[in-house]
Amino acid sequence: MRDRSLPGRRPVLAGVTALLLTLTAAPAAQATVHTSSRPAEGSLVLIGGALAENNAQVYGEIVERAGGSRARIGVLTAASIPESQDPNADDPERCSNSACNGAYYAGLFEKHGAADAEWIPVDLDHVADADSDAVVDRINSMTGFFFGGGDQYRYVTTLLHGDRHTDSKVLAAIRVKLANGAVVAGTSAGAQIAAGPDMITGGESYQALRDGSAPGYFDDATRLGYHPRGGFGFLRSGLVDTHTGAYGREGRALRLAADTGHDRVYALQENSALVVDRPGTRAETLTVLGSNGVGILDLRDARARTTREGWTLTRARYTHLTDGDRYDTRDWSVRPASGKRALIPRTTSPVPANHDVFHSADNPAGVPYSFLDTARALAMTRNQRIATATTYESAPRFTVTFTKRPGFTAWTSDGTTARTLLGLGIDITPR
């Protein structure tokens, strides 16, 4: 079976035009007000979406962090449509509502070794339950939590209090559990909602580069939108994006970070996870699970400007981590996984041409992970220091330039394939 809460590529978030256009782009200092600001001693496991049923590595990591054979996991699927809106609610093979998806994930966690897993009944049909003391009692009996995918705006509307953006009782209880050592995991929208200020709400890379970002949720799913006050704020050391390589979202992530003043983005890939220990503390460290890995977009030295030709970004850097790699958020340092070694480029083959660097939804012949493929191909050749790729769309057509700048390194497990990339230069220019 598939990841049942996975949305289509172009979901219409919230179903109305610009629901949050009244929001102003508040700086990080005006971020979400939470019931508890205590740093977390627990951990996060954030998945980029499309989590396979048989991914024993990721499910097993969540279960182990929740107590192994004693794990009790609460499943929250409020990002899914509620039962009352699902025309297939009575069909267990076709249903895709919050209750149905909650039961699906609970069954998977028990299959992967949890002692108990159960759906937490908070969704658009049961908004009041987010402040139910009885539900809070259930939360307090859990050792771990999992947020399913769908539409992250539904998490905002069910677990946060409106314009005040303060925690419901259920979310406050989960936040305390995290601070006391529990694991909080999520996939797709369930990972996106972990973000702090300026949480991405939708958009495609080309339109983002061409038109820029705006606060809100939009019926035009190609338009780059964001929620200035963010999600739950479990992870604040960088922006979060999901399905990154599969949907070619590197461009939208770079544009949003530049527009909102963030210097780092965690670009989560499908069926892989970013494990965050002690989030929000000075000891915050990250570990990657899975071969698809996690990209880190670094804008510390980047410069963005808009000319008559269009938007330009220079001096960004791209790091891509895979299974077992570790990352320290304080000093931006990477420790490649045991068994990896520095890659010595041996091929003389030129980097293949790439005319759809962000895997456009309008290109029927498009290839997922196109951006990463070009980056890896450049790392593996000894004859090129620079490679370029372009967007499928034109007017303007954007060129992405990948450069082996001083300090760039690549790491390999087999002596040939670049698995880990550290600090590859990225520039984007219109033409």
Secondary structure by P-SEA (a helix, b strand, c coil): cccccccccccccccccccccccccccccccccccccccccbbbbbbcccccccaaaaaaaaaaaaccccbbbbbbcccccccccccccccccccccaaaaaaaaaaaaaaacccbbbbcccccccccccccaaaaaaaaaccbbbbbcccaaaaaacccccccccccaaaaaaaaaaaabbbbbbccccccccccccccccccaaaaaaccccccccccccbbbbcccccccccccbbbbcccccccaaaaaaaaaaaacccccccccccbbbbbcccccccbbbbbcccbbbbbbbccccccccccccccccbbbbbbbcccbbbbccccccccccccccccccccccccccccccccccccccccaaaaaaaaaaaacccccbbbbbbcccccbbbbbbbbcccbbbbbccccccccccbbbbbbbcc
